[in-house]
Amino acid sequence: MADPFEVRMRFTNLLSHLSASATASIKTAHYALKHRDMDEDLHSCILENLERGHNSNMNNKANIMYFLEHHADLNLKEGGHAAYIEMVKRDILRIIDAVAQSGANVKVVRRVVTGLGEKGVLSAETISGIETGLRDKEEKLGKLLGDEAEAGADEDAAETAAAADGPAPEGSQKATPRTGAERSGKPNGVSKMDKRAIEQRIEEDRERNKRLRESVWAVSGDDDQELDMMWEDGATLGEDEHIIADEEAEERLQFVSYHRATLGA
């Protein structure tokens, strides 16, 4: 039997290094399934990674949220561990509060919750309640950002007015207008760490969106299913589309004939 402490440390490390890669999430889900005898301990690792105070990396929280969908997929299949599904259902509100803290990651949570609903993990009633809470978080975040922008504008106006009053009396000091970067204490208003996190999030979102587009066209490998999909896509074509297709085919034939004649000459 594996050492429980080692299993927890390994699982925590896997969660901490999750990325947009589906392979990383699937590997972590399989690890949890392999050690299903420690299901409560491993589920608590998920909560701890999301709620610990020093974990301010919102990208990692988003990746853990996406991991839960792969976690559910694996454990809904035959040979999965139903207890993991029940734990996610039990603690879903706690998970969402941690991931969407201060209104961040709301879109991530909304997408994953929708996916869990389609899989039957979450009921329509639960999803409706979650959506209400997400809208509240969005409103609070919007108000907070609006208040900060207004305060920054007022401070800029006050500093500009002070500068316009003319030179200060000799022997006194006069405040000079500060830029947004100076007020924030960061060069260009964004620290290098923040910039790296933003760039990482952009790349990971791009990777996830690419996989999402690929999944739209994915089929089981059954030729009949692929034929049915092509038939349905083509069923909406009208007479105009057929005329355009014929014209394009004729243009291609003319292009080929022209190049053959050119090469022959």
C-alpha positions in Angstrom: 0.0 0.0 0.0 1.3 3.4 -0.9 2.3 5.9 1.8 -0.7 8.2 2.3 1.5 11.3 2.9 3.4 10.6 -0.4 0.2 10.1 -2.3 -1.2 13.5 -1.0 2.1 15.3 -1.8 2.1 13.8 -5.3 -1.5 14.7 -6.0 -1.0 18.2 -4.7 2.0 18.6 -7.0 0.0 17.4 -10.0 -2.8 19.9 -9.1 -0.3 22.8 -8.7 1.3 22.1 -12.1 -1.9 21.7 -14.1 -2.0 23.5 -17.5 -4.4 23.9 -20.4 -3.2 20.5 -21.6 -5.9 17.8 -21.5 -3.2 15.3 -20.9 -2.2 16.9 -17.6 -5.8 16.9 -16.4 -6.4 13.3 -17.5 -3.2 12.1 -15.8 -4.2 13.8 -12.6 -7.7 12.2 -12.8 -6.2 8.8 -13.3 -3.9 9.2 -10.4 -7.0 10.1 -8.2 -8.8 7.0 -9.5 -5.8 4.8 -8.9 -5.8 5.8 -5.2 -9.5 5.8 -4.8 -9.1 4.2 -1.3 -7.9 7.7 -0.2 -10.8 9.5 -2.0 -11.7 11.9 0.9 -8.0 12.8 1.4 -7.5 13.5 -2.3 -10.7 15.5 -2.6 -9.6 17.6 0.3 -6.3 18.3 -1.6 -8.4 19.9 -4.4 -10.2 22.2 -1.8 -6.9 23.0 -0.1 -5.2 24.0 -3.4 -8.1 26.3 -4.2 -8.6 27.9 -0.8 -5.1 28.3 0.6 -4.3 32.0 1.1 -0.9 32.1 -0.6 -2.3 30.6 -3.8 -3.1 33.8 -5.6 -2.5 32.2 -9.1 -6.0 32.5 -10.7 -4.7 30.6 -13.7 -4.1 27.5 -11.6 -7.5 27.8 -10.0 -9.0 28.0 -13.5 -7.0 24.9 -14.5 -8.2 23.0 -11.5 -11.8 23.9 -12.4 -11.3 22.5 -15.9 -9.7 19.4 -14.4 -12.9 18.7 -12.5 -14.7 18.1 -15.8 -12.1 15.4 -16.8 -12.3 14.1 -13.2 -16.1 13.7 -13.7 -15.8 12.1 -17.2 -13.4 9.4 -15.9 -15.5 8.6 -12.8 -18.8 8.5 -14.6 -17.6 5.7 -16.9 -17.7 2.0 -16.0 -14.9 1.3 -13.5 -15.0 4.9 -12.2 -15.4 5.9 -8.6 -18.9 7.3 -7.9 -17.8 8.7 -4.5 -15.7 11.4 -6.3 -18.8 12.6 -8.2 -20.8 12.9 -5.0 -18.0 14.9 -3.3 -17.9 17.3 -6.2 -21.7 17.7 -6.0 -21.5 18.2 -2.3 -18.7 20.9 -2.4 -19.5 22.6 -5.7 -20.5 25.9 -4.1 -17.4 25.9 -2.0 -15.3 25.2 -5.1 -16.9 27.9 -7.1 -16.4 30.5 -4.3 -12.7 29.7 -4.3 -12.3 29.7 -8.1 -14.4 32.8 -8.8 -13.1 34.7 -5.8 -13.7 38.5 -6.2 -15.5 37.9 -9.5 -12.5 36.4 -11.3 -12.8 33.3 -13.5 -16.6 33.6 -13.8 -16.5 32.6 -17.4 -14.4 29.5 -16.6 -16.8 28.5 -13.8 -19.8 29.0 -16.0 -18.4 26.9 -18.8 -17.4 24.0 -16.5 -20.7 24.1 -14.6 -22.6 23.9 -17.9 -20.5 20.9 -18.9 -21.1 19.2 -15.5 -24.8 19.8 -16.0 -24.8 18.2 -19.4 -23.1 15.2 -17.9 -25.8 14.9 -15.2 -23.5 15.7 -12.4 -25.3 18.9 -11.4 -29.1 19.4 -11.5 -30.8 22.2 -13.3 -31.9 23.7 -10.0 -28.3 23.7 -8.7 -27.0 25.3 -11.9 -29.7 28.0 -11.7 -28.6 28.9 -8.1 -25.0 28.9 -9.2 -25.8 31.3 -12.1 -27.5 33.7 -9.7 -24.4 33.8 -7.5 -22.1 34.3 -10.6 -24.1 37.2 -11.7 -23.8 38.8 -8.3 -20.0 38.3 -8.4 -19.8 39.9 -11.8 -21.8 42.9 -10.6 -19.6 43.4 -7.6 -16.5 43.1 -9.7 -17.9 45.7 -12.2 -18.7 48.1 -9.3 -15.3 47.6 -7.8 -13.5 48.3 -11.0 -15.8 51.3 -11.7 -15.0 52.8 -8.2 -11.3 52.3 -8.7 -11.4 54.0 -12.1 -13.4 56.9 -10.7 -11.0 57.3 -7.7 -8.0 57.3 -10.1 -9.7 60.0 -12.3 -10.4 62.2 -9.3 -6.8 61.9 -8.1 -5.5 62.8 -11.6 -7.7 65.8 -11.7 -6.6 67.0 -8.3 -2.9 66.6 -9.2 -3.4 68.4 -12.5 -5.2 71.3 -10.8 -2.4 71.6 -8.3 0.2 71.7 -11.0 -1.8 74.4 -12.8 -1.8 76.7 -9.8 1.7 77.8 -10.6 5.1 77.4 -8.9 5.1 76.7 -5.2 6.4 79.3 -2.8 10.2 79.3 -2.3 11.2 76.8 0.4 8.1 74.7 0.0 7.6 71.5 -1.9 4.8 70.9 -4.3 3.6 67.5 -5.3 4.0 66.6 -8.9 1.3 64.6 -10.8 2.0 60.9 -10.6 1.4 58.4 -13.4 -0.8 55.3 -12.9 2.4 53.2 -12.8 3.7 55.3 -9.9 0.5 55.0 -8.0 0.5 51.3 -8.4 4.2 51.0 -7.5 4.8 48.9 -10.6 6.6 49.8 -13.8 4.0 50.4 -16.6 1.3 49.7 -14.0 1.9 45.9 -14.3 4.5 43.9 -12.5 6.6 41.3 -14.4 4.9 38.5 -12.5 1.4 39.9 -13.4 2.5 40.1 -17.1 3.7 36.5 -17.1 0.5 35.3 -15.6 -1.5 37.3 -18.1 0.5 35.9 -21.0 0.2 32.4 -19.6 -3.6 32.7 -19.3 -3.9 34.0 -22.9 -1.9 31.0 -24.2 -3.9 28.5 -22.1 -7.2 29.9 -23.1 -6.1 29.8 -26.8 -5.2 26.1 -26.3 -8.5 25.3 -24.7 -10.5 27.1 -27.4 -8.5 25.2 -30.1 -9.4 21.8 -28.4 -13.0 23.0 -28.1 -13.2 23.6 -31.8 -11.6 20.3 -32.5 -14.2 18.5 -30.3 -17.0 19.9 -32.4 -15.9 17.9 -35.4 -14.9 14.8 -33.4 -16.7 11.5 -34.2 -16.5 8.1 -32.7 -14.7 6.6 -35.7 -17.8 5.0 -37.1 -18.0 5.7 -40.9 -21.8 5.8 -40.8 -21.8 8.4 -38.1 -19.3 10.6 -40.1 -21.5 10.2 -43.2 -24.6 11.2 -41.3 -22.8 14.3 -40.0 -21.8 15.3 -43.5 -25.3 14.6 -44.8 -26.8 16.8 -42.1 -24.3 19.6 -42.9 -25.1 19.4 -46.6 -28.9 19.2 -46.1 -29.1 22.9 -45.5 -27.6 23.9 -48.8 -29.9 25.6 -51.2 -30.0 26.1 -55.0 -27.6 29.2 -54.8 -25.0 27.2 -53.0 -25.1 24.5 -55.7 -24.7 27.1 -58.4 -21.7 28.6 -56.7 -20.1 25.2 -56.2 -20.6 24.4 -59.9 -19.0 27.7 -60.9 -16.0 27.2 -58.6 -15.6 23.6 -59.9 -15.6 25.0 -63.5 -13.0 27.7 -62.6 -10.7 25.0 -61.1 -11.0 22.9 -64.3 -10.1 26.0 -66.4 -7.2 26.8 -64.1 -5.8 23.2 -64.5 -6.3 23.2 -68.2 -4.5 26.5 -68.6 -1.5 25.4 -66.6 -1.3 22.1 -68.5 -1.3 24.0 -71.8 1.4 26.4 -70.4 3.7 23.6 -69.3 3.2 21.7 -72.6 4.2 24.8 -74.5 
